[in-house]
Every structure is written in C-alpha cells, then in structure tokens.
Amino acid sequence: MKTNYLIIQQALLGTFLFFIAIPLHAQQKFTSTQYQEDLRFLQKNVHENFPFLFKNITSEAFDEKVEDFYKAITNMADHEVLVGFNKVVASFKYGHTVFGYWDGIIPIHQLPVVLYHYDDGIFLQGVYKDYNDALGAKLLAIEGVPIEEALKLMRPVIPAENEQFVKAYGIHYLTFPEFLHAQGIMKTMKKSVDLTLEKEGKQFQQKIEAVPFERFPRQYGMVVPGEDWLESRDLSATPLYLKDLEKIYYYEYLKDQKTVYVRQSQIQDDSIQPIPEFYAEVFNFIDNNDVEKLILDVRLNGGGNNYKNKAVVTGVIANKKINKPGKFIVIIGRRTFSACQNLVNELHTYTNAIFIGEPTSENINFYGDNTPLTLPNTQMKALLSFAWWQDKPQWENRPALYPQIATGMTFEQYKTNEDPALKAALEPFDSNFIADPMNYFTELFTNGKADQIKPEAERMLKDPSYKFFNFEEEFNTAGYAMLNSEQYEGALFVFQLNTELFPNSANAWDSLAEAYWKAGDIPKAKELYAKAIVLDPKGDIGKHAREMLEEIEIAMSKQ
C-alpha cells in the first residue's frame, strides 16, 4: 500500500510507538440525533461511493446492522457509540477499513500492558514498571470472563480479514476499558480492570489501572524495554529477527550455514540506504561469496509502499544461484500485511520460494488504500478502502498466504530467544518435501495413481509442517472445479475422499450430495443432504441442505 496505510499502521500501534501522550480533544457531548445523523451520513456515503466493499457482507446485512445501531444510540453512552461505529465499519472485514477510535474526540483509555498471543495462550509480553509481578504471566480472564470468551465478544469490533490479523493487531482492543464495557466483558464502566493471571504454576488476580490512550513504546507489536517499561524476554541475547530493529532492513552472513539472512520489516526506504541499493548489495554479496541459501524474513512486515517491491522480486528472479527449490526461504507471519502481502504474493507466483512460519494477516487479494470520511457532526473519521489489489486470479484467492512449512512459537521459546521459524529455514532442504500438496495430488490422479491420494493426504494431515494447509477446503475447491466442468466421476471421487478424510464436516457431505444430484442420482443426493443437516442442524450448511431438498422436491413434482 501507499501513504494511507501509514494511518492504519500508527493506529494499530504497529511500528516504533513511543511513550508520548496523544493530545486529546476535550471531551465533547453529542446528542443522540447528532450521532444518528452521522451514522446516516456514513451509510449514505458507503452505498454511493464504496459499494464495492460489500463483499464479505451484503448491503442488506450492513443496513440491518446500521438500523439496529441507529435505534440503540438513544440509550448509549459516548464510548458505546464509538464502539458501535467501530462495529459497523469492521463488518466489511478488511484490515485497512477501520473507524478512527484513536483520535480522542471521544476519549478512551488503555491498560499499560502489551499482550501477545503465543501458541500456548495470551501472555503479558510487556508491562509498565508498576506491574512487575504480572510480567510474563498468562492471561486467563478479564473481569472474570475467560479469555477465549472475551476474544469472541471483542471479535465484531476488529476489522479483520482473518484470525491472524486478530492475533497481530486486534488483540490490543482487549486493553481498552471502553471497548471491554461496550462489548459486555466488563459489567460497569471503570478504569480499573481485574485480570486473572497465571505465572510459575500459580493463579492470581492483578488489578490494572488504565491511563489515557497513549502510544506505548513498541516496535512491531512488542514492548521496547526501558526505564519505565519491562520486557519478558531474556535480554542477554537477541534473535536475528529482533536484531537492529532501528533499521528497517539489514542482512547478515551466517558462514557456518552458507546462508544470507535478511530481515525486512517495512516496505519503505531506510534513511541509511534505499531498498534498490540495499538489495543490489545483498545479491552482489551472494554472487561473490560462498552462499547457498537466502532467507528473507518478513514476519514483522506490516507494509508501506508496494511500488518498492520490484527490487526484491526481480533480484531473486535474476539470481540463478538462489532462485531454486530449497535455496530461497521466506519467513512470514501474523504481521505480514498490506504492501508486504503484495510482496509475498509476487514471490509466491514468480520465484521458487519456500514459505515458512505462520499465515499472513491479509487476504491474498484485498482492498487496501483508504480515504478518510469525516462525519459532519462529531468530526470522527471512518477510513474506507478504495483500491482493490489483485495479485492472483480469483480462484487462487485465499484468506491468507499460508506457509508450506508451519512453525509457531510458545511463550517459553520467545522468553528464551528460540526461533523455530529460523531453525526450520536453516535445515537442509528435503528434495522429497511436497511444497504444493494439491499439485502433487493432481499428478497422482492424472497418472492413474488415485488410490495413493488418500493415504498420502492422511500422512500430511498428521505432519505438523502442514498445520496451516486447509486440505478440506482445497479438496472441496478441486471437486467443484470438476463438477462445474461436468466431470462428474472425478468430482464424486474428490468429494467422497473429502468425506472420508473429514467425516464430521457438514460441508463435505453437502458438496458430495450436490455432486450426486447433478450426476442424476437423486436418492443418494437426498440421503447425503439429510446427513449434512444432522451434522449442522442450525447452521448455514444445514440451512442450505434443507433448501436443496426443497428444490429437489419441486423439480421432481414437475416431472
């Protein structure tokens, strides 16, 4: 993304946030009518100027949310109205489309703690110095509400495209008392919040006093330790991905592994050296030294200006030494977003990169750059995306770019400076590793080895490297590709396989039922739709199955 992304980056406390209070407006009291007029203004502008945002929500469902909020405003406090506007805008489910809660027109507060969601739970990665006892503790509950339930209650407020965005950026909403109260996590509005914590095997209660909303000292979502702020990591050593964070990018030669490691954490020029010069130096070093592998680490990279990606992509493509399977590794993660999503999309398409780590926090194709819409009465702003970035054809769009080799991180690994992603990236490449399971299964199918697909899929399902590969969704997509081209035998094979791999999935049975229906086996289709209803009696799949049974009955009655 270009310049507008920086507004989001700052708002979500993503990069180089210092302990300087944001100047807040004096609290303004607005009437219910003024709030309602602003809501209508937002609704009208969305329909007239941003109708393309109705992708993850229909215009009818959006209007229904607006009407519910409109009616509720008369009984809401100012902070509840603010959260209500956030929920309306978040319903588009695009990370760049967000309501400006941070501008202070309606002041909010924040707990002086920094949360991070590790594989084994949410921990207090950093705290203000007054809360040393809570440093490194696991968060179990907020005001008695279990953390899983608290996250679920807060989810509608977060403008997230996927759950990785929630982990990376949305988790901070749990530190705003006004949001905690508006979403029912706190019963009464107060600035003192009770946390249930666990540390060294012992549970305890910790009362945290909120402060006016501030930009805490963070870098890429993690606290910067100093005189007033404490960090839970062992600071006697620094892993490569956290080294020299004052630099946007740097590289280091790992001689023993014959590897060049690059960490790039923004898509913009460092004041020391612009991106093209930096990568020219990197590739020159690779060409003139004993280098067998390049690791590009963009797990912290929340974006910037995607026009600056060219030097990276073309540099890899042109380098015959590196652009080979197993020679170029890209580490991605939950903070890989925006212009960096464009970067990893292009590397995925045009190079032989192997991706390691966690899924990204952006859809592969997404709405990015935003423009502020100022509400006339309150002057609050909705930042609405207008630019559609499509790096891949629509049938290759996914909720995220998923790593081919999955790695995570526990709190203990973070605390002791272990780096599972880098460890996996440095491992010798296994030439038998299957980086693209669906391409592999397709080759088996077309080469008359269909009987090998199920055991191979079962093997991969047990392999933690494929943790983030959605086998059910991919088989379902492949099945519909065949079904839509009237390859009924192939579609039935794939859908049947999916039900065997995922017997408790209502969607798998619903898809198989549709294949039998289109293949002309009505009794079998009815049987399988009924099974889908049993597995999902109150959900969308069950509803669809009932509708299909009604459609079948109507069609049969006309014969």
CORPEHU-V884879 format. One record per residue. N is the residue number from 0. NEAR is the number of other ideal C-beta (glycine too) atoms within 12 Angstrom. Layout:
N | NEAR
N | NEAR
This chain:
0 | 42
1 | 27
2 | 23
3 | 30
4 | 43
5 | 27
6 | 29
7 | 41
8 | 42
9 | 25
10 | 34
11 | 39
12 | 40
13 | 39
14 | 37
15 | 27
16 | 31
17 | 20
18 | 26
19 | 13
20 | 17
21 | 27
22 | 15
23 | 19
24 | 19
25 | 10
26 | 18
27 | 21
28 | 17
29 | 27
30 | 17
31 | 25
32 | 15
33 | 24
34 | 37
35 | 28
36 | 20
37 | 37
38 | 40
39 | 24
40 | 28
41 | 43
42 | 31
43 | 19
44 | 26
45 | 31
46 | 20
47 | 15
48 | 18
49 | 30
50 | 19
51 | 20
52 | 39
53 | 21
54 | 25
55 | 25
56 | 26
57 | 15
58 | 22
59 | 12
60 | 18
61 | 30
62 | 23
63 | 17
64 | 29
65 | 32
66 | 18
67 | 19
68 | 36
69 | 28
70 | 17
71 | 24
72 | 31
73 | 17
74 | 13
75 | 29
76 | 24
77 | 29
78 | 30
79 | 30
80 | 38
81 | 43
82 | 38
83 | 41
84 | 46
85 | 42
86 | 37
87 | 42
88 | 45
89 | 39
90 | 38
91 | 40
92 | 35
93 | 42
94 | 49
95 | 48
96 | 47
97 | 45
98 | 42
99 | 34
100 | 41
101 | 37
102 | 30
103 | 25
104 | 34
105 | 39
106 | 30
107 | 39
108 | 32
109 | 37
110 | 44
111 | 36
112 | 44
113 | 43
114 | 47
115 | 40
116 | 38
117 | 30
118 | 23
119 | 18
120 | 31
121 | 36
122 | 39
123 | 43
124 | 39
125 | 40
126 | 36
127 | 31
128 | 21
129 | 19
130 | 31
131 | 20
132 | 21
133 | 36
134 | 31
135 | 34
136 | 38
137 | 34
138 | 44
139 | 29
140 | 30
141 | 41
142 | 33
143 | 18
144 | 27
145 | 19
146 | 30
147 | 19
148 | 19
149 | 33
150 | 31
151 | 20
152 | 27
153 | 37
154 | 29
155 | 30
156 | 40
157 | 42
158 | 45
159 | 38
160 | 41
161 | 36
162 | 25
163 | 37
164 | 45
165 | 33
166 | 35
167 | 44
168 | 44
169 | 41
170 | 43
171 | 38
172 | 43
173 | 44
174 | 40
175 | 42
176 | 37
177 | 40
178 | 45
179 | 42
180 | 31
181 | 35
182 | 35
183 | 22
184 | 37
185 | 33
186 | 17
187 | 16
188 | 27
189 | 21
190 | 27
191 | 20
192 | 41
193 | 29
194 | 43
195 | 27
196 | 34
197 | 25
198 | 28
199 | 13
200 | 9
201 | 13
202 | 16
203 | 21
204 | 23
205 | 32
206 | 22
207 | 36
208 | 21
209 | 30
210 | 29
211 | 26
212 | 38
213 | 30
214 | 29
215 | 39
216 | 31
217 | 38
218 | 35
219 | 41
220 | 40
221 | 38
222 | 38
223 | 30
224 | 27
225 | 18
226 | 10
227 | 22
228 | 31
229 | 30
230 | 34
231 | 33
232 | 33
233 | 18
234 | 18
235 | 9
236 | 14
237 | 18
238 | 32
239 | 33
240 | 41
241 | 33
242 | 24
243 | 22
244 | 28
245 | 18
246 | 23
247 | 34
248 | 41
249 | 26
250 | 31
251 | 26
252 | 25
253 | 22
254 | 13
255 | 10
256 | 23
257 | 21
258 | 34
259 | 41
260 | 36
261 | 44
262 | 38
263 | 46
264 | 42
265 | 40
266 | 41
267 | 31
268 | 22
269 | 25
270 | 13
271 | 15
272 | 19
273 | 18
274 | 34
275 | 22
276 | 18
277 | 30
278 | 36
279 | 21
280 | 25
281 | 35
282 | 32
283 | 19
284 | 25
285 | 34
286 | 19
287 | 13
288 | 20
289 | 17
290 | 29
291 | 25
292 | 36
293 | 45
294 | 47
295 | 48
296 | 41
297 | 49
298 | 46
299 | 42
300 | 49
301 | 45
302 | 50
303 | 38
304 | 28
305 | 35
306 | 23
307 | 32
308 | 38
309 | 23
310 | 28
311 | 41
312 | 33
313 | 21
314 | 36
315 | 38
316 | 23
317 | 21
318 | 28
319 | 16
320 | 25
321 | 37
322 | 26
323 | 21
324 | 21
325 | 28
326 | 30
327 | 40
328 | 46
329 | 45
330 | 48
331 | 47
332 | 47
333 | 45
334 | 45
335 | 52
336 | 54
337 | 52
338 | 44
339 | 52
340 | 50
341 | 43
342 | 47
343 | 49
344 | 38
345 | 30
346 | 38
347 | 33
348 | 21
349 | 23
350 | 31
351 | 28
352 | 40
353 | 39
354 | 42
355 | 43
356 | 45
357 | 38
358 | 40
359 | 48
360 | 49
361 | 50
362 | 39
363 | 31
364 | 27
365 | 47
366 | 36
367 | 40
368 | 33
369 | 37
370 | 25
371 | 28
372 | 31
373 | 21
374 | 34
375 | 19
376 | 23
377 | 35
378 | 21
379 | 37
380 | 34
381 | 41
382 | 43
383 | 38
384 | 40
385 | 26
386 | 28
387 | 21
388 | 35
389 | 20
390 | 31
391 | 22
392 | 12
393 | 14
394 | 15
395 | 20
396 | 24
397 | 31
398 | 26
399 | 39
400 | 45
401 | 36
402 | 39
403 | 40
404 | 38
405 | 28
406 | 34
407 | 32
408 | 38
409 | 20
410 | 29
411 | 21
412 | 23
413 | 31
414 | 28
415 | 19
416 | 24
417 | 25
418 | 33
419 | 34
420 | 40
421 | 36
422 | 23
423 | 31
424 | 41
425 | 29
426 | 22
427 | 17
428 | 26
429 | 16
430 | 12
431 | 10
432 | 22
433 | 26
434 | 29
435 | 22
436 | 31
437 | 32
438 | 15
439 | 27
440 | 35
441 | 23
442 | 18
443 | 24
444 | 29
445 | 14
446 | 13
447 | 10
448 | 16
449 | 23
450 | 14
451 | 18
452 | 33
453 | 26
454 | 18
455 | 26
456 | 33
457 | 18
458 | 19
459 | 32
460 | 23
461 | 14
462 | 21
463 | 17
464 | 29
465 | 29
466 | 24
467 | 35
468 | 32
469 | 27
470 | 35
471 | 28
472 | 25
473 | 33
474 | 40
475 | 33
476 | 28
477 | 32
478 | 38
479 | 27
480 | 22
481 | 27
482 | 28
483 | 17
484 | 14
485 | 16
486 | 22
487 | 24
488 | 20
489 | 28
490 | 33
491 | 31
492 | 28
493 | 39
494 | 43
495 | 30
496 | 37
497 | 37
498 | 32
499 | 24
500 | 31
501 | 29
502 | 17
503 | 18
504 | 27
505 | 34
506 | 34
507 | 34
508 | 38
509 | 40
510 | 42
511 | 42
512 | 43
513 | 37
514 | 38
515 | 31
516 | 32
517 | 29
518 | 26
519 | 15
520 | 19
521 | 23
522 | 16
523 | 24
524 | 33
525 | 26
526 | 21
527 | 36
528 | 38
529 | 24
530 | 30
531 | 37
532 | 28
533 | 20
534 | 25
535 | 24
536 | 16
537 | 13
538 | 18
539 | 16
540 | 30
541 | 24
542 | 19
543 | 23
544 | 37
545 | 26
546 | 20
547 | 31
548 | 28
549 | 17
550 | 21
551 | 30
552 | 18
553 | 12
554 | 17
555 | 15
556 | 9
557 | 8
558 | 8
